[in-house]
């Protein structure tokens, strides 16, 4: 005997909600994260080397090459258009990271780092669906890496002494509306075509 049971539409949507799938932004974000980790390690090697010693020149060259790799990865990432709403926070933190890596003044570095240290809604992916959770993990990992970068001797004194909380003033209204999106997964997937 066959027994039929009706399934509510909400259960069907939840059952067929896809898990995490990569976009061009998430792939390039991963490349940037690996390059950033290599740069931090190269800078840590420089901490313990004697800059006056010619035997340590290779560490300096490695650090410069690692910084250039981070810059190339950030340029490629920042030039990538968002394919879905969940890509936007990744692009925001990438743009701030690029500005941090290019900053040459202590006060500018401190202000940029303050944007990341205060995890506002613009640097989070709203929702409780698998895609939002994965993106938030990627953002948290980026914040940890940037905290390690800020803890290096070149920046540690600046961050501890002069960090000023600063929020972006030029945020478009459409993007602030995105931060208040609902927690339902299917609505968050209604992004750009092909997402």
VMD Tcl script that draws the C-alpha trace (Angstrom):
set ca {
  {0.00 0.00 0.00}
  {1.36 3.42 -0.96}
  {0.98 6.32 1.42}
  {1.25 9.86 0.10}
  {2.27 12.74 2.24}
  {2.07 16.36 1.26}
  {5.17 18.48 1.70}
  {4.83 22.15 2.41}
  {6.50 24.45 -0.08}
  {8.78 25.94 2.59}
  {10.22 22.49 3.27}
  {10.80 21.94 -0.42}
  {12.72 25.21 -0.77}
  {14.82 24.37 2.26}
  {15.51 20.85 1.02}
  {16.68 22.03 -2.39}
  {18.67 25.06 -1.23}
  {22.15 24.59 -2.69}
  {25.25 24.68 -0.52}
  {28.27 26.82 -1.13}
  {29.39 27.22 -4.72}
  {32.39 29.25 -5.80}
  {32.20 32.40 -7.85}
  {35.05 34.29 -9.47}
  {35.15 36.51 -6.37}
  {35.42 33.64 -3.88}
  {38.10 31.90 -5.94}
  {40.18 35.05 -6.20}
  {39.57 35.78 -2.53}
  {41.17 32.42 -1.70}
  {44.18 33.28 -3.87}
  {44.47 36.62 -2.08}
  {44.27 34.93 1.33}
  {47.11 32.55 0.49}
  {49.24 35.41 -0.87}
  {48.52 37.49 2.25}
  {49.58 34.60 4.49}
  {52.84 34.22 2.54}
  {53.51 37.95 2.85}
  {52.94 37.91 6.61}
  {55.33 34.97 6.99}
  {57.95 36.74 4.88}
  {57.60 39.87 7.03}
  {57.97 37.75 10.18}
  {61.19 36.32 8.80}
  {62.47 39.87 8.37}
  {61.75 40.62 12.04}
  {64.57 38.32 13.10}
  {67.07 39.15 10.41}
  {69.80 41.73 10.47}
  {69.02 44.22 7.71}
  {72.70 45.16 7.64}
  {73.78 41.57 6.95}
  {74.10 40.74 3.21}
  {73.27 37.11 4.04}
  {69.72 38.25 4.84}
  {69.11 39.94 1.49}
  {67.13 36.95 0.24}
  {64.58 37.47 3.04}
  {64.12 41.05 1.94}
  {63.66 39.97 -1.69}
  {61.18 37.29 -0.58}
  {59.17 39.85 1.39}
  {59.09 42.26 -1.54}
  {58.01 39.48 -3.91}
  {55.31 38.36 -1.46}
  {54.01 41.92 -1.16}
  {53.90 42.22 -4.96}
  {51.98 38.92 -5.14}
  {49.44 40.26 -2.63}
  {49.08 43.44 -4.68}
  {48.48 41.47 -7.88}
  {45.96 39.20 -6.17}
  {44.13 42.18 -4.67}
  {44.05 44.02 -8.00}
  {42.56 40.96 -9.72}
  {40.02 40.49 -6.92}
  {38.96 44.14 -6.74}
  {38.46 44.24 -10.52}
  {36.14 41.21 -10.40}
  {32.42 42.07 -10.49}
  {30.11 40.59 -7.85}
  {28.08 37.67 -9.16}
  {25.78 37.47 -6.13}
  {24.98 39.58 -3.09}
  {27.24 37.50 -0.87}
  {30.28 38.57 -2.91}
  {29.92 42.21 -1.86}
  {31.37 41.96 1.68}
  {34.34 40.04 0.26}
  {34.97 42.81 -2.24}
  {34.64 45.47 0.47}
  {37.24 43.87 2.72}
  {39.50 43.29 -0.30}
  {39.38 47.00 -1.17}
  {40.28 47.95 2.39}
  {43.05 45.34 2.39}
  {44.44 46.80 -0.84}
  {44.44 50.28 0.70}
  {46.16 48.87 3.82}
  {48.88 47.22 1.76}
  {49.50 50.44 -0.17}
  {49.39 52.79 2.82}
  {52.69 54.40 3.69}
  {51.57 56.67 6.53}
  {50.95 55.40 10.04}
  {47.75 57.40 10.59}
  {46.26 56.17 7.32}
  {47.07 52.55 8.21}
  {45.46 52.97 11.64}
  {42.27 54.46 10.19}
  {41.98 51.75 7.55}
  {42.62 49.02 10.09}
  {39.90 50.49 12.31}
  {37.38 49.82 9.53}
  {38.23 46.13 9.69}
  {38.67 45.87 13.46}
  {35.13 47.14 14.05}
  {33.19 44.46 12.25}
  {30.27 46.47 10.98}
  {27.38 45.20 8.90}
  {29.15 46.14 5.67}
  {31.83 43.52 6.34}
  {29.42 40.70 7.17}
  {27.13 38.56 5.11}
  {23.59 38.59 6.55}
  {21.60 35.41 6.96}
  {21.98 31.95 8.42}
  {22.05 29.91 5.25}
  {25.14 27.86 4.26}
  {26.37 30.45 1.78}
  {26.30 33.28 4.34}
  {28.05 31.12 6.92}
  {30.84 30.21 4.52}
  {31.35 33.82 3.42}
  {31.41 34.96 7.06}
  {34.10 32.36 7.78}
  {36.13 33.74 4.87}
  {35.69 37.27 6.23}
  {36.71 36.17 9.74}
  {39.85 34.53 8.34}
  {40.69 37.73 6.46}
  {40.29 39.75 9.67}
  {42.62 37.35 11.52}
  {45.25 37.66 8.79}
  {44.99 41.44 8.84}
  {45.30 41.43 12.65}
  {48.54 39.45 12.20}
  {49.72 42.01 9.66}
  {48.88 44.85 12.05}
  {50.75 43.08 14.85}
  {54.02 43.19 12.92}
  {56.57 45.65 14.38}
  {56.06 48.17 11.56}
  {52.42 48.67 12.53}
  {51.96 47.40 16.10}
  {52.79 50.69 17.83}
  {50.53 52.63 15.47}
  {47.56 50.33 15.99}
  {47.89 50.26 19.77}
  {48.31 54.02 20.09}
  {46.35 55.76 17.36}
  {43.53 53.50 16.19}
  {40.46 55.59 15.43}
  {37.08 54.05 14.63}
  {36.02 55.16 11.18}
  {33.07 54.08 9.08}
  {32.70 54.65 5.34}
  {30.71 57.78 4.64}
  {30.16 57.10 0.98}
  {28.05 53.94 1.29}
  {25.24 53.90 -1.28}
  {21.72 53.48 0.07}
  {21.22 50.30 -1.97}
  {24.13 48.61 -0.23}
  {22.95 49.57 3.25}
  {19.61 47.98 2.40}
  {21.48 44.78 1.56}
  {22.83 44.55 5.09}
  {19.28 44.32 6.39}
  {18.32 41.37 4.17}
  {16.22 38.62 5.66}
  {17.61 35.35 6.95}
  {15.89 33.23 4.33}
  {18.23 31.50 1.95}
  {16.27 31.50 -1.34}
  {15.73 35.29 -1.24}
  {19.46 35.84 -0.73}
  {20.12 33.80 -3.86}
  {18.12 36.24 -6.00}
  {21.24 38.02 -7.10}
  {22.87 38.72 -10.41}
  {22.14 36.33 -13.28}
  {24.31 33.24 -13.31}
  {24.70 33.16 -9.53}
}
mol new
graphics top color blue
foreach p $ca { graphics top sphere $p radius 0.5 }
foreach p [lrange $ca 0 end-1] q [lrange $ca 1 end] { graphics top cylinder $p $q radius 0.2 }
display resetview
